[in-house]
Amino acid sequence: MSSLNRELSTDSAFAAGRNSWNRHYHNSVVQPLLTDLYQITMAYAYWKSGKIDDHAVFDLFFRTNPFQGEFTIFAGLEECLKFLDSFHYSETDIEYLKHALPQGIEDEFFGYLSQLTAKDVTLYAIEEGSVAFPRVPLIKVAGPLIIVQLLETTLLTLVNYASLMATNAARYRMVAGKHIHLLEFGLRRAQGPDGGLSASKYSYIGEQKRTMMM
């Protein structure tokens, strides 16, 4: 497992421009409140117990391959990095949490949340598009206990869906062979516009990875 190299190399000016846009585009749905309320209450418990300086290391892995298959294509890493880069609770986020959490939580805790970023978090990962296997970590996240706890749900949803789509596309490529053109045409049946665009992106990753292996 190696630390991520964020630079993407391409042979075409168009592809370079597209990749540059992808690196800077951030999906507004993916933000700190895209999580379970449980994660916020866990953060409060740590804060209340004086564990704000504790350090933790979490591994992200899966237990079984999808589709009863023999492999998984890892995807979603780029979105995970964008999420870490932009992690910050806005004023409206804090106001929402004050109403969503039980009464009696100290204002100091909300002040602490408002200052949180992921700047002290280190993320290690295998390369996006790699073939992966059960119980082998895809991502390792190290940093302050509270912040890595708050990242858990969002990282899982970003990786799980992306890897499912990439793996499915790779399986299609295996059946079709190397020289058959495959077209992705799932937008009309996807779970909303974001689901459709994400499916297209990760289908391409999985299909291209499998083609390279043939």
C-alpha angles and dihedrals in degrees: 000000000000136000115266122269103210097195117099119206120209138170098220131069090219093052091047091053092047092050091048090054091048092053092053099038112095123194106234090214090064104077136121095280090059088096145083119283085232089071092056092049090049089052089051091050090052091047092048090050093052095249097134091116096046117117125219140181120209127189121210112210141140130233104214136021117250122252090023086283134148100241145023130217109226114226140155098066096121091056090048090056093049089051092053092046093054100034109139135125111238124215090259090050090055092047090051092050091051088060097038098050123070118275118262098050109138120253087230090068092056089047088053092051092050090060097047121117133160094242092117094049120103118201123198121186146162114252116285109255093032122139108252136188136209120287093008109119115249094186133017117199120194127181146084110351097236097050096045088050090054091051096054104088095041094049090049094052092046093052102035098056095039093050092047092054094044092049092050091051091050090054090053090052091052091055096042096047129225101292102048117097114234123203125201110221105160104112095101092057099036124112095266131311095300091050090049096051092044091050091053093050097048094041087058092050093051096044094048093047092052092047090054090053094054 
